[in-house]
Amino acid sequence: MTNVAVIGAQWGDEGKGKIVDWLSERADIVVRFQGGHNAGHTLVIGGQTYKLSLLPSGCVRPGKLSIIGNGVVVDPWHLLQEIATLRSQGVEIGPHNLRIADSAALILPYHSRIDRLREDMAGAAKIGTTGRGIGPAYEDKVGRRAVRVGDLANVEDLERRLNRALLHYDALFKGLGAEPVDRDSLMADLLALAPQILPFAEPVSERLEEARRLGRRILFEGAQGIMLDVDHGTYPFVTSSTTVAAGAASGSGLGPKAIGFVLGICKAYTTRVGSGPFPTELTDAIGEGLGQRGREFGVVTGRKRRCGWFDAVLVRRAVRLGGIDGIALTKLDILDGMEELKICTGYRLKGEVIDRLPSTASDQAACEPVYETLPGWQETTAGARSFGDLPAAAVKYVKRVEELIGCPVTLLSTSPERDDTILMQDPFAA
């Protein structure tokens, strides 16, 4: 048996929550390794809907250990609220089944405040962040002024960390004509929540290494998607962390050999939230229909997602960058009833057809999709649980996707329900 890393192969919102939840039945430990509470995961289990944005999807599975790794930035107030919400839905969560890396950086109120100020000032040039402070928190981490989970255990350490951070932020707020941070009030708030957070904290890399030696199956859960990776995505319209599979190692404290099978998640079409280039975007009735049938609204922000045809160029690139071994193709049922379907096989840029995404934002925005047209199907795929249940045209579509991205489809999701999943290859047994 091997460990599995689950990563998004598009711009996020690919359905990772359901797939991670489905796979977690076979896992012993589920680890979030990057991102923050800007990444929404919706799980539908037995008619009950769970909406997660920071907690690992394994939290809703009894008997599983969930871990928030050092690569995640943690808003402690949101964490406690999310725990309380799940508890109100009957989910048991405590230090026995949830652990948080004591070296994870905290998202504090001044992070979301500066995030929103910057976006407001940028106007039409805004990046389209969720305004939840994820980017500024990662900036502090790299700038060596972050307040971390473990700092909550020591008043002197916490004061030093906070004072260093506020030297930076008070100057920023002053330059923007905004009020400085109320240091004493924030310090009091942090000391008040420390007893609620610290019981979950530990050096999780040690626990994970012990689990690896004992042969426990570890499932690494990513947030966002490869096209939002800070290095490899559509920069600057990206997130502030590494979303590729290599981030599972650094973001959890395990060596890269522990990752095992890499499962990329992508929809049978393409969506994107926020600003940035989107070559296959459909602004017509077809795009509107995809959005309505797919209920394409952000879990965290409620923002309407932009919709378009499947982009094989982007997913092929994600397969290469992520070291993806197999694809979980989601929302195939949303394509039911369409007369014809299109797949982007290349881009037309400056009179030339290319098969790659350019690196500059201006060239990315100028790319026009080159399409291949396939027949649609009128039968329903919703709820199908075997490949033989699919219409012939749907099988042909899936096979053509495999050919164009150079990677097999190992899982196929046909509804939001946990069990409406077709397994072609078990990633844990690969």
Disulfide bonds with the S-S distance in Angstrom:
none
